[in-house]
Amino acid sequence: MKPVSEDAAVRPDLRRSRLRDLRHLLLYAAARLLALLATVVVGVYLTILVANMGGQVDELRLVQIRSEAVEAVRADPAFFDMPGEERSALVERQVALEVERLRLDQPFIVRSFDYLRRAMSLDLGRAEQMHSDRGSREVRDIIVERLPATLLLFGSANLLVFFTAVFAALHLSRRYGSALDRTVIALAPSSAAPGWFYGIFLILFFAFLFPLLPAGGMVTAPPPESRLEYAASLARHMLLPVAAMFLSSIFVSIYSWRTFFLIHSSEDHVEMARAKGLSARRIERRYILRPTLAPIITSFLLMLIGLWSGAIILEQVFNWPGLGSLLFQAIGHRDTPVIIGGVVIFAYLLAATVFLLDFLYALLDPRVRVRGGRS
């Protein structure tokens, strides 16, 4: 008989260990998804209560339904030939049909849970005042039309901040105490101001005092027919809002990530790697950047969550036709379905960001051990 090698004996145990870790990771992910889903449900339900003012908005809607029914009946020429009782009965039938369709004859507590069920399943109904650019009154169509603009703007700005900050922080960690390093430290508190604050000054300087860039909007009106011209117009309109978000995040990101790199560059294993004669780039990639990747991604995604929260004001400042400006307009029109729909989408975006943060942290940080769905 051939003797069983040590590697062959260890291989099945290693395979079982990896399967066990994968199972624990999946359980952890499922538990986090359920917890985030519960958080989203609570947040959306509170939004429903606030947007409806505890049912008062539905009471106002009843008055509006009756008024619209009277106007619709009066528009019929045969209305004036009807007796008074028949006219009143016709109005009441129209009102009753609309009340039944909207389920306004039920208690508000029952309707609120029905609103919650429909909102969580993205069955958002019809807008009361607003419509999409194509004329649709469906809330889903209105949101789908606005969501890509928000994702494009914030995705571009955050990717630019992330890669710029990582490379700049690595550069500064090699030049600790230099004039550039001290300048970044001095500018780090400037990130306390939100992006829309910088946006106001950027619009003042580059759109009015020195009219080089458009003050707002997404493309010129009317939109260019050529794809190349459309892309160029889109890029010009994106410059100021992207610059505003960049200025509000870049210096504190560089400062914090440069600190991570400095801490890890003084570790004993890094000094040992230098003593072995490894190149500076290999040391940075393997012994400095890799261990700091988890806290860097954590910091980046937490910054992204903060930017999602400020989307409403920033998009309104730049007149950017995204989800934030849509929500602002819906609040002004008191369009409850659109308000709830916008909050639901933002809640899902925030929950997805937090879930991605937890999942990546469990994968990237070797100190995190997932056991039985807990980290």
C-alpha positions as CSV (number, residue, x, y, z in Angstrom):
1,M,0.0,0.0,0.0
2,K,1.1,3.5,-0.8
3,P,1.5,5.7,2.3
4,V,-1.0,8.5,2.4
5,S,0.8,11.8,2.1
6,E,0.3,14.5,4.8
7,D,-1.1,16.9,2.2
8,A,-3.7,14.4,1.1
9,A,-4.8,14.0,4.7
10,V,-5.0,17.7,5.4
11,R,-6.9,18.5,2.1
12,P,-10.4,17.2,3.2
13,D,-10.2,19.0,6.5
14,L,-9.3,22.2,4.7
15,R,-12.2,21.7,2.3
16,R,-14.6,21.1,5.2
17,S,-13.3,24.2,7.0
18,R,-13.9,26.4,4.0
19,L,-17.4,25.0,3.5
20,R,-18.1,25.7,7.2
21,D,-16.8,29.2,7.0
22,L,-18.9,29.8,3.8
23,R,-22.0,28.5,5.6
24,H,-21.4,30.8,8.6
25,L,-20.9,33.7,6.2
26,L,-24.2,33.1,4.5
27,L,-26.0,32.8,7.8
28,Y,-24.4,36.1,8.9
29,A,-25.5,37.7,5.6
30,A,-29.0,36.4,6.0
31,A,-29.2,37.7,9.6
32,R,-27.9,41.1,8.6
33,L,-30.4,41.3,5.7
34,L,-33.3,40.5,8.1
35,A,-32.2,43.1,10.6
36,L,-31.8,45.8,7.8
37,L,-35.2,44.8,6.4
38,A,-36.8,45.3,9.8
39,T,-35.1,48.8,10.0
40,V,-36.4,49.7,6.6
41,V,-39.9,48.6,7.5
42,V,-39.9,50.7,10.6
43,G,-38.5,53.8,8.8
44,V,-41.0,53.5,5.9
45,Y,-44.0,53.0,8.3
46,L,-43.0,56.1,10.3
47,T,-42.7,58.0,7.0
48,I,-46.3,56.9,6.1
49,L,-47.6,58.1,9.5
50,V,-45.8,61.5,9.1
51,A,-46.6,62.0,5.4
52,N,-50.3,61.3,6.1
53,M,-50.3,63.3,9.4
54,G,-51.9,60.4,11.2
55,G,-54.7,60.2,8.6
56,Q,-55.4,63.9,8.2
57,V,-54.2,63.9,4.6
58,D,-56.7,61.3,3.7
59,E,-59.5,63.4,5.2
60,L,-58.4,66.3,3.0
61,R,-58.3,63.8,0.1
62,L,-62.0,63.1,0.7
63,V,-62.8,66.8,0.3
64,Q,-60.7,66.9,-2.9
65,I,-62.5,63.8,-4.3
66,R,-65.9,65.3,-3.6
67,S,-64.9,68.6,-5.3
68,E,-63.5,66.8,-8.4
69,A,-66.7,64.7,-8.6
70,V,-68.9,67.8,-8.6
71,E,-66.7,69.4,-11.3
72,A,-66.8,66.2,-13.4
73,V,-70.6,66.0,-13.2
74,R,-71.1,69.7,-13.9
75,A,-69.0,69.3,-17.1
76,D,-71.7,67.0,-18.4
77,P,-74.4,69.1,-20.4
78,A,-77.1,66.7,-19.2
79,F,-76.4,67.7,-15.6
80,F,-78.4,70.9,-15.8
81,D,-81.6,69.0,-16.9
82,M,-81.5,66.7,-13.9
83,P,-83.5,67.2,-10.7
84,G,-81.6,68.3,-7.6
85,E,-81.9,64.9,-5.9
86,E,-80.6,63.0,-8.9
87,R,-77.7,65.3,-9.3
88,S,-76.7,64.8,-5.6
89,A,-77.1,61.0,-6.0
90,L,-74.8,61.1,-9.1
91,V,-72.1,63.0,-7.2
92,E,-72.4,60.6,-4.2
93,R,-72.0,57.6,-6.5
94,Q,-68.9,59.1,-8.0
95,V,-67.5,59.8,-4.6
96,A,-68.3,56.4,-3.3
97,L,-66.6,54.7,-6.2
98,E,-63.4,56.7,-5.7
99,V,-63.5,56.2,-1.9
100,E,-63.9,52.4,-2.5
101,R,-61.0,52.4,-5.0
102,L,-58.7,54.2,-2.6
103,R,-60.0,52.2,0.4
104,L,-60.7,55.5,2.3
105,D,-63.7,53.9,3.9
106,Q,-61.4,51.8,6.1
107,P,-59.8,53.0,9.3
108,F,-56.4,54.7,8.8
109,I,-54.5,52.1,10.9
110,V,-55.7,49.4,8.4
111,R,-54.9,51.6,5.4
112,S,-51.4,52.4,6.9
113,F,-50.4,48.7,6.9
114,D,-51.7,48.3,3.4
115,Y,-49.7,51.4,2.3
116,L,-46.6,49.7,4.0
117,R,-47.2,46.4,2.2
118,R,-47.5,48.1,-1.1
119,A,-44.5,50.4,-0.5
120,M,-42.2,47.6,0.5
121,S,-43.1,45.6,-2.6
122,L,-42.6,48.8,-4.7
123,D,-46.3,48.9,-5.6
124,L,-46.3,52.7,-5.2
125,G,-49.5,53.5,-6.9
126,R,-50.3,56.8,-8.7
127,A,-49.1,60.3,-7.9
128,E,-51.7,62.8,-6.9
129,Q,-50.1,66.0,-8.3
130,M,-46.9,65.0,-10.2
131,H,-46.1,63.1,-13.3
132,S,-43.0,61.9,-15.2
133,D,-41.6,63.7,-18.3
134,R,-43.5,61.3,-20.4
135,G,-46.8,62.1,-18.7
136,S,-47.1,59.0,-16.6
137,R,-48.7,59.4,-13.2
138,E,-47.4,56.1,-11.9
139,V,-45.0,56.7,-9.0
140,R,-42.8,53.8,-10.1
141,D,-42.3,55.4,-13.5
142,I,-41.6,58.8,-12.0
143,I,-38.9,57.3,-9.7
144,V,-37.3,55.1,-12.4
145,E,-37.0,58.2,-14.5
146,R,-35.1,60.2,-11.8
147,L,-33.1,57.4,-10.1
148,P,-30.4,57.0,-12.8
149,A,-29.5,60.7,-12.6
150,T,-28.8,60.4,-8.9
151,L,-26.8,57.2,-9.2
152,L,-24.7,58.7,-12.0
153,L,-23.9,61.9,-10.1
154,F,-23.2,60.3,-6.7
155,G,-21.5,57.3,-8.2
156,S,-19.1,59.4,-10.2
157,A,-18.3,61.7,-7.3
158,N,-17.7,58.9,-4.8
159,L,-15.4,56.9,-7.2
160,L,-13.4,60.0,-7.8
161,V,-13.1,60.7,-4.1
162,F,-12.1,57.1,-3.3
163,F,-9.3,56.6,-5.8
164,T,-7.9,60.2,-5.4
165,A,-7.9,59.9,-1.6
166,V,-6.2,56.4,-1.6
167,F,-3.4,57.4,-3.9
168,A,-2.9,60.8,-2.3
169,A,-2.9,59.2,1.2
170,L,-0.2,56.7,0.1
171,H,1.8,59.5,-1.3
172,L,1.6,61.6,1.9
173,S,2.4,58.6,4.1
174,R,5.8,58.4,2.3
175,R,6.3,62.2,2.9
176,Y,5.2,62.6,6.5
177,G,5.7,66.1,7.8
178,S,6.2,67.7,4.4
179,A,4.6,71.0,3.4
180,L,1.9,69.1,1.4
181,D,1.2,66.9,4.4
182,R,0.8,69.8,6.7
183,T,-1.5,71.6,4.1
184,V,-3.8,68.6,3.9
185,I,-4.0,68.4,7.8
186,A,-4.8,72.1,7.9
187,L,-7.6,71.7,5.2
188,A,-9.1,68.6,6.8
189,P,-11.6,70.6,9.0
190,S,-13.0,72.1,5.8
191,S,-14.8,68.8,5.1
192,A,-17.2,69.6,7.9
193,A,-19.2,71.7,5.5
194,P,-21.7,69.7,3.3
195,G,-21.4,69.5,-0.5
196,W,-24.3,71.9,-1.1
197,F,-22.5,74.6,0.8
198,Y,-19.5,74.5,-1.6
199,G,-22.0,74.2,-4.4
200,I,-23.4,77.6,-3.8
201,F,-20.0,79.3,-4.0
202,L,-19.0,77.2,-7.1
203,I,-22.1,78.4,-8.8
204,L,-21.4,82.0,-7.8
205,F,-17.9,81.9,-9.2
206,F,-18.0,79.7,-12.2
207,A,-21.6,80.3,-13.4
208,F,-22.1,84.0,-12.7
209,L,-18.9,85.9,-12.0
210,F,-16.9,83.8,-14.5
211,P,-19.6,82.2,-16.7
212,L,-17.6,79.1,-17.7
213,L,-20.0,76.3,-16.6
214,P,-23.8,76.0,-16.4
215,A,-25.3,76.8,-13.0
216,G,-27.6,73.8,-12.9
217,G,-29.6,71.2,-14.8
218,M,-28.4,67.9,-16.4
219,V,-28.1,68.8,-20.1
220,T,-28.7,71.9,-22.2
221,A,-32.3,72.5,-23.3
222,P,-33.3,71.2,-25.8
223,P,-31.1,68.1,-25.3
224,P,-28.6,67.5,-28.0
225,E,-29.6,64.8,-30.5
226,S,-26.1,63.4,-31.0
227,R,-24.8,61.0,-28.4
228,L,-21.4,62.6,-28.4
229,E,-22.8,66.1,-27.9
230,Y,-25.2,64.8,-25.2
231,A,-22.3,63.2,-23.3
232,A,-20.3,66.4,-23.6
233,S,-23.2,68.5,-22.3
234,L,-23.8,66.0,-19.5
235,A,-20.1,66.2,-18.4
236,R,-20.1,70.0,-18.4
237,H,-23.3,70.0,-16.2
238,M,-21.7,67.4,-13.8
239,L,-18.5,69.3,-13.2
240,L,-19.8,71.7,-10.5
241,P,-21.9,69.2,-8.4
242,V,-19.1,66.6,-8.6
243,A,-16.6,69.3,-7.6
244,A,-18.8,70.3,-4.7
245,M,-19.0,66.8,-3.3
246,F,-15.3,66.3,-4.0
247,L,-14.4,69.3,-1.9
248,S,-16.6,68.3,0.9
249,S,-15.0,64.9,1.3
250,I,-11.5,64.7,-0.1
251,F,-9.4,66.4,2.6
252,V,-10.8,64.5,5.6
253,S,-10.6,61.2,3.6
254,I,-6.9,61.8,2.7
255,Y,-6.1,62.7,6.3
256,S,-7.8,59.7,7.8
257,W,-6.5,57.2,5.3
258,R,-3.0,58.7,5.4
259,T,-3.2,58.1,9.2
260,F,-4.1,54.4,8.6
261,F,-1.1,54.0,6.3
262,L,1.3,55.7,8.7
263,I,0.2,53.4,11.6
264,H,0.7,50.2,9.6
265,S,3.9,51.4,8.0
266,S,5.6,51.4,11.4
267,E,4.6,47.8,12.3
268,D,7.4,45.3,12.9
269,H,6.5,43.1,9.9
270,V,6.8,46.1,7.6
271,E,10.3,47.0,9.1
272,M,11.2,43.3,8.5
273,A,10.1,43.5,4.9
274,R,12.2,46.6,4.4
275,A,15.2,44.9,6.0
276,K,14.8,42.0,3.5
277,G,15.1,44.5,0.7
278,L,11.6,44.3,-0.8
279,S,10.7,47.2,-3.0
280,A,8.7,50.1,-1.6
281,R,5.7,49.5,-4.0
282,R,5.5,45.8,-3.0
283,I,5.6,46.7,0.7
284,E,2.9,49.3,0.2
285,R,0.7,46.9,-1.7
286,R,1.1,43.8,0.4
287,Y,2.0,45.0,3.9
288,I,0.3,48.4,4.2
289,L,-2.6,48.7,1.7
290,R,-4.0,45.2,2.2
291,P,-4.3,45.4,6.0
292,T,-5.9,48.9,5.8
293,L,-8.4,48.0,3.1
294,A,-11.2,47.1,5.5
295,P,-11.1,50.3,7.6
296,I,-10.7,52.3,4.4
297,I,-13.8,50.7,2.8
298,T,-15.7,51.2,6.0
299,S,-14.8,54.9,6.1
300,F,-15.7,55.2,2.4
301,L,-19.1,53.6,2.7
302,L,-20.0,55.6,5.8
303,M,-19.2,58.7,3.9
304,L,-21.4,57.4,1.1
305,I,-24.3,57.0,3.5
306,G,-23.8,60.6,4.6
307,L,-23.9,61.8,1.0
308,W,-27.1,59.9,0.3
309,S,-28.6,61.8,3.2
310,G,-27.6,65.1,1.7
311,A,-28.8,64.3,-1.8
312,I,-32.0,66.3,-1.4
313,I,-30.4,69.7,-0.8
314,L,-27.5,69.2,-3.2
315,E,-29.7,68.2,-6.1
316,Q,-32.0,71.1,-5.4
317,V,-29.1,73.6,-5.3
318,F,-27.9,72.4,-8.8
319,N,-31.4,71.8,-10.1
320,W,-30.2,68.2,-10.8
321,P,-33.2,66.1,-11.9
322,G,-32.6,63.2,-9.5
323,L,-34.3,61.5,-6.7
324,G,-33.4,64.1,-4.2
325,S,-35.0,67.0,-6.1
326,L,-38.0,64.8,-6.8
327,L,-38.5,64.2,-3.1
328,F,-38.2,68.0,-2.4
329,Q,-40.8,68.8,-5.1
330,A,-43.1,66.1,-3.8
331,I,-42.9,67.6,-0.3
332,G,-43.8,71.0,-1.8
333,H,-46.8,69.5,-3.6
334,R,-47.8,67.3,-0.6
335,D,-47.9,64.4,-3.0
336,T,-47.9,61.6,-0.4
337,P,-47.4,58.6,-2.8
338,V,-44.3,60.2,-4.3
339,I,-42.9,61.1,-0.9
340,I,-43.4,57.6,0.4
341,G,-41.9,56.2,-2.8
342,G,-38.8,58.4,-2.7
343,V,-38.2,57.5,1.0
344,V,-38.6,53.8,0.2
345,I,-35.9,54.0,-2.5
346,F,-33.6,56.0,-0.3
347,A,-34.1,53.5,2.5
348,Y,-33.3,50.6,0.2
349,L,-30.1,52.4,-1.0
350,L,-29.0,53.1,2.6
351,A,-29.8,49.5,3.6
352,A,-27.9,48.1,0.6
353,T,-24.9,50.3,1.5
354,V,-24.9,49.2,5.1
355,F,-25.2,45.5,4.1
356,L,-22.4,45.9,1.6
357,L,-20.3,47.4,4.4
358,D,-21.0,44.5,6.8
359,F,-20.4,41.9,4.1
360,L,-17.1,43.4,2.9
361,Y,-15.9,43.8,6.4
362,A,-16.5,40.2,7.2
363,L,-14.6,39.2,4.0
364,L,-11.7,41.6,4.2
365,D,-10.8,41.9,7.8
366,P,-9.0,38.7,9.0
367,R,-9.7,39.6,12.6
368,V,-13.5,39.2,12.0
369,R,-14.7,35.7,12.6
370,V,-18.2,34.8,11.6
371,R,-19.7,32.1,13.7
372,G,-23.4,31.0,13.6
373,G,-24.5,34.2,11.9
374,R,-22.6,36.5,14.3
375,S,-19.4,38.5,13.9
